[in-house]
Amino acid sequence: MKVVRHMYRTRCLTSRQPPGFGDYLRGSIGLAILAQEQGFSLEIDLSHHPAGAFLRDKRPPTTSPGEVAEFFNERESLLPEYLAQLRDDESVSLTTNCRPNMRKVTDAVREVVRSQLSWDESIESTADEARRQISDGTFAILHVRVADEHFHARSVEIGPLFRHIERNVLPAWRGPLAVLSNNQAVKKALSERYNLPFVSTGAVHLGECNGVESEIRDTLVDFAILSRASAIFSHSDYSWDSGFSRWCACLHDVPFISIRRSSNPVARVAQTIYDAAARMRRTFSG
């Protein structure tokens, strides 16, 4: 069987900035769909990225960076044909942020990726402890993604965000709610205003990976906490959703609500949570 390794790296040849972790996950999910359709084996490979040191099953680097095919931007459309022409006994390494067809994202597709992203004890135990501090049962996360240049800013203007929270989050979720953000000042401000718990973790853009080991670890702890949530309310300073929380939600089948864009958020939250609960009932009853 042909083998495709999806590599996550800190440098790319055809993209000015390597993909963030959310973009890497998006590409991984897209490849998992193609793997089912074309019949190849997909390997999730973080061996060339510092985040790989926090996987439960660590592996040595598998190939040199010069041997990795890149499918970003206009080259994304070439990916299905490239994969289809591979020989049955061929192994290749590539990197992409291709967007998956969401109608084809099944539990089996999620499991292909999720089963290869098991974090080590330092991540899992910290995330479990944070979860216990938030709630003994279900909880939601308010995830605020500030712009890259504001990662470490001591003050960020978030006045408009208050209106989004008061209009789209608090009326929709009456249970325990915690704050995650890639900016410490934002977490503290929201925690104080709404009396919400937050996890005091650092943050780094995993694509640029210009942080120290503790910040990489903390970013993965945030990811693990998001994966345990019963709903994710996400706000991004950009005109697009945060890939970090959006594709974490997709991978772990967590209801995802973009609080800035929701036209009827209360109804949407109720429906997405109802749908997720129905999927869980089908899974455990089957």
C-alpha positions in Angstrom: 0.0 0.0 0.0 1.3 3.5 -0.8 2.1 5.6 2.2 1.7 9.4 2.5 3.4 11.2 5.4 1.9 14.6 6.3 4.8 16.5 7.7 4.6 19.5 10.0 7.6 21.7 9.8 8.9 25.1 10.9 10.0 26.1 7.4 8.4 25.9 3.9 9.7 26.7 0.5 6.5 27.8 -1.2 4.8 29.6 1.7 6.1 32.8 3.4 4.8 31.5 6.8 4.5 27.8 7.5 0.9 26.8 8.5 -0.3 27.2 12.0 -1.4 24.1 13.9 -5.0 24.6 12.9 -4.0 24.8 9.2 -1.9 21.6 9.6 -4.9 19.8 11.1 -7.1 21.1 8.3 -4.7 19.5 5.8 -4.5 16.3 7.8 -8.3 15.9 7.8 -8.4 16.6 4.1 -5.7 14.0 3.5 -7.6 11.5 5.7 -10.6 11.8 3.4 -8.4 11.3 0.3 -6.8 8.3 2.0 -10.2 6.7 2.3 -11.1 7.5 -1.3 -7.8 6.5 -2.9 -6.7 3.7 -0.6 -3.4 4.9 0.8 -2.1 4.9 4.4 -1.8 8.3 6.0 0.9 9.0 8.6 0.8 12.2 10.7 4.4 13.2 11.1 5.5 15.9 13.6 9.1 14.6 13.8 10.5 17.8 12.2 8.6 20.1 14.5 9.2 20.8 18.3 5.6 19.9 19.0 6.5 16.3 18.1 8.5 16.1 21.4 5.1 16.1 23.3 3.6 13.2 21.5 3.1 10.0 23.4 4.7 8.0 20.6 7.7 10.0 19.5 9.6 9.2 16.3 12.9 10.2 14.9 12.9 12.5 11.8 11.9 10.4 8.8 13.1 12.5 5.9 15.1 15.6 5.0 13.2 18.8 4.4 14.2 19.0 0.8 12.3 15.8 0.0 8.9 17.2 1.0 6.3 18.1 -1.6 4.3 21.3 -0.7 0.7 21.9 -1.7 -0.3 25.4 -0.6 -2.5 28.0 -2.2 -2.8 27.5 -6.0 -1.0 24.1 -5.8 -3.7 22.7 -3.5 -5.8 21.8 -6.5 -3.0 19.6 -7.8 -3.0 17.3 -4.7 -5.6 14.7 -5.6 -4.0 14.0 -9.0 -0.6 13.9 -7.4 -1.7 11.3 -4.9 -3.7 9.3 -7.5 -0.6 8.7 -9.7 1.6 7.3 -6.9 2.6 3.7 -7.3 1.1 1.2 -4.9 4.4 0.6 -3.2 5.5 4.2 -3.1 6.1 6.3 0.1 6.0 10.1 -0.1 6.2 13.0 2.3 4.2 16.2 1.8 2.7 19.2 3.6 -0.5 20.9 2.9 -3.3 22.9 4.4 -6.0 21.7 1.9 -9.5 22.3 3.0 -11.6 19.2 3.5 -15.1 18.6 2.2 -17.0 18.9 5.5 -19.8 16.5 4.3 -17.1 13.8 4.1 -15.7 14.3 7.6 -16.9 11.1 9.4 -15.9 9.5 12.7 -13.6 7.2 10.7 -11.8 10.2 9.1 -11.4 11.9 12.5 -10.0 8.7 14.0 -7.3 8.4 11.4 -5.9 11.8 12.5 -6.8 11.7 16.2 -5.3 8.3 16.9 -1.9 9.7 15.8 -2.1 12.8 17.9 -2.0 11.4 21.4 -0.1 13.7 23.7 2.2 12.7 26.4 1.5 12.7 30.2 2.8 16.3 30.6 0.1 17.6 28.3 -2.8 15.2 29.2 -2.4 15.5 33.0 -2.2 19.3 32.9 -5.3 19.5 30.7 -7.2 17.1 33.0 -6.3 19.2 36.0 -7.4 22.3 34.2 -10.7 20.6 33.4 -11.3 19.7 37.0 -10.7 23.3 38.0 -13.3 24.4 35.5 -16.0 21.9 36.1 -16.7 18.3 37.3 -19.1 17.9 34.3 -19.7 19.6 30.9 -18.2 23.0 30.2 -17.7 25.4 27.3 -14.6 27.4 26.2 -14.6 31.0 25.1 -11.6 31.1 22.8 -10.2 34.5 21.7 -7.7 34.6 19.0 -5.9 37.9 18.8 -3.7 39.0 15.9 -0.2 37.6 15.7 1.4 41.0 16.6 -0.6 41.1 19.8 0.4 37.7 21.2 2.4 39.3 24.0 0.8 42.7 24.2 0.1 43.9 27.7 -3.0 45.7 26.6 -5.4 44.9 23.8 -8.6 46.8 22.9 -11.5 44.3 23.4 -14.4 46.6 24.0 -16.4 45.3 21.0 -15.8 41.8 22.1 -17.8 42.4 25.3 -20.9 43.1 23.2 -20.4 39.8 21.2 -20.0 37.9 24.5 -23.1 39.5 26.1 -25.2 39.0 23.0 -24.0 35.7 21.7 -22.4 33.6 24.5 -23.8 34.3 27.9 -27.5 33.9 26.8 -26.7 30.7 25.0 -24.6 28.8 27.5 -25.7 28.7 31.1 -23.2 26.2 32.3 -19.5 26.5 33.3 -17.5 28.6 30.9 -13.8 29.2 30.8 -11.5 31.5 28.8 -8.6 30.6 26.6 -6.7 33.1 24.5 -3.3 33.6 22.9 -3.0 36.8 24.9 -2.7 36.7 28.7 -4.1 40.3 29.2 -7.3 39.3 27.3 -7.8 36.2 29.5 -7.4 38.3 32.6 -9.7 41.0 31.4 -12.5 38.6 30.5 -12.1 36.6 33.6 -12.4 39.7 35.8 -15.4 41.1 33.9 -17.5 37.9 33.8 -16.0 36.0 36.8 -14.8 33.2 34.5 -11.9 30.8 35.2 -9.0 30.8 32.9 -5.9 28.7 32.4 -2.7 30.6 32.8 -0.8 29.3 29.8 1.6 31.0 27.4 1.1 30.9 23.7 3.1 30.7 20.5 2.2 30.5 16.8 3.2 26.9 16.1 3.8 27.7 12.4 6.4 30.3 13.2 7.5 28.3 16.2 9.5 31.2 17.6 8.8 30.5 21.2 10.5 28.6 24.0 9.7 25.0 24.8 7.3 26.0 27.7 5.2 28.1 25.3 5.0 25.3 22.8 3.9 23.0 25.6 1.3 25.5 26.9 -0.1 25.9 23.4 -0.7 22.2 23.2 -2.2 22.2 26.7 -4.7 24.8 25.4 -5.5 22.5 22.4 -6.0 19.5 24.8 -8.4 21.6 26.9 -10.4 22.7 23.8 -10.7 19.0 22.8 -12.4 18.2 26.2 -15.0 21.0 25.9 -18.7 20.4 25.2 -18.9 23.6 23.1 -16.4 26.2 21.8 -17.3 29.8 21.3 -14.6 31.3 19.1 -13.7 34.9 18.4 -10.9 35.9 16.0 -9.5 39.3 15.3 -9.1 38.3 11.7 -11.9 38.1 9.1 -11.7 34.3 9.3 -12.2 31.8 12.1 -9.4 30.7 14.3 -8.1 27.6 12.7 -6.6 26.4 16.1 -10.1 26.1 17.7 -12.1 25.5 14.5 -10.1 22.4 13.5 -9.7 21.1 17.0 -13.5 21.2 17.2 -13.8 19.4 13.9 -11.3 16.7 14.9 -12.9 16.0 18.3 -16.5 16.6 17.1 -17.1 19.5 19.5 -19.8 22.1 18.6 -18.1 25.2 17.2 -19.8 28.6 17.3 -18.2 31.7 15.8 -19.6 34.3 18.0 -19.0 37.3 15.7 -20.8 35.7 12.7 -23.7 33.9 14.3 -27.0 35.5 13.2 -29.1 33.5 15.7 -26.5 32.2 18.1 -28.8 30.9 20.9 -30.8 28.7 18.4 -27.6 27.7 16.7 -25.9 26.6 20.0 -28.9 24.6 21.0 -29.0 22.8 17.6 -25.3 22.1 17.4 -25.2 20.7 20.9 -28.3 18.6 20.3 -26.7 17.2 17.1 -23.5 16.4 18.9 -25.4 14.6 21.7 -27.3 12.6 19.2 -24.1 11.5 17.5 -22.7 10.4 20.9 -25.8 8.4 21.6 -25.5 6.7 18.3 -21.8 5.9 18.9 -22.3 4.4 22.3 -25.4 2.6 21.5 -23.8 1.0 18.4 
